[in-house]
């Protein structure tokens, strides 16, 4: 494990996202781990009674994949992370800034799982 100060200084959210959250690698091979996680999250958030006013994700990192299937079940979603660079990465995506990670393929995959809703 890394100390907080080292993690805060050296973690690169862009490299992390490219490595683990694209649907296919540079050779075109599918990211089966991510796709299976998305299927499990879809099933979990499809359960009867799993809904509410607010969902809080503590330690979300620079990611949103875990929240996509929850959007229709919760009125408000709050994503929290300790590191400045992870929060900044999420802000870049929210503001559609240049260089922000492209979540569109992941969002489209989740929409397909959900029947294109």
Secondary structure as the mmCIF struct_conf table of DSSP 4:
data_model
#
loop_
_struct_conf.conf_type_id
_struct_conf.id
_struct_conf.beg_label_comp_id
_struct_conf.beg_label_asym_id
_struct_conf.beg_label_seq_id
_struct_conf.end_label_comp_id
_struct_conf.end_label_asym_id
_struct_conf.end_label_seq_id
HELX_RH_AL_P HELX_RH_AL_P1 UNK A 4 UNK A 10
HELX_RH_AL_P HELX_RH_AL_P2 UNK A 13 UNK A 20
BEND BEND1 UNK A 21 UNK A 23
STRN STRN1 UNK A 24 UNK A 24
TURN_TY1_P TURN_TY1_P1 UNK A 26 UNK A 27
BEND BEND2 UNK A 28 UNK A 28
STRN STRN2 UNK A 30 UNK A 30
HELX_RH_AL_P HELX_RH_AL_P3 UNK A 32 UNK A 45
TURN_TY1_P TURN_TY1_P2 UNK A 46 UNK A 46
BEND BEND3 UNK A 47 UNK A 47
TURN_TY1_P TURN_TY1_P3 UNK A 48 UNK A 49
STRN STRN3 UNK A 52 UNK A 58
TURN_TY1_P TURN_TY1_P4 UNK A 59 UNK A 59
TURN_TY1_P TURN_TY1_P5 UNK A 61 UNK A 62
HELX_RH_3T_P HELX_RH_3T_P1 UNK A 65 UNK A 70
TURN_TY1_P TURN_TY1_P6 UNK A 71 UNK A 73
STRN STRN4 UNK A 74 UNK A 80
BEND BEND4 UNK A 82 UNK A 82
HELX_RH_AL_P HELX_RH_AL_P4 UNK A 84 UNK A 94
TURN_TY1_P TURN_TY1_P7 UNK A 95 UNK A 96
TURN_TY1_P TURN_TY1_P8 UNK A 98 UNK A 99
HELX_RH_AL_P HELX_RH_AL_P5 UNK A 104 UNK A 113
TURN_TY1_P TURN_TY1_P9 UNK A 114 UNK A 115
#
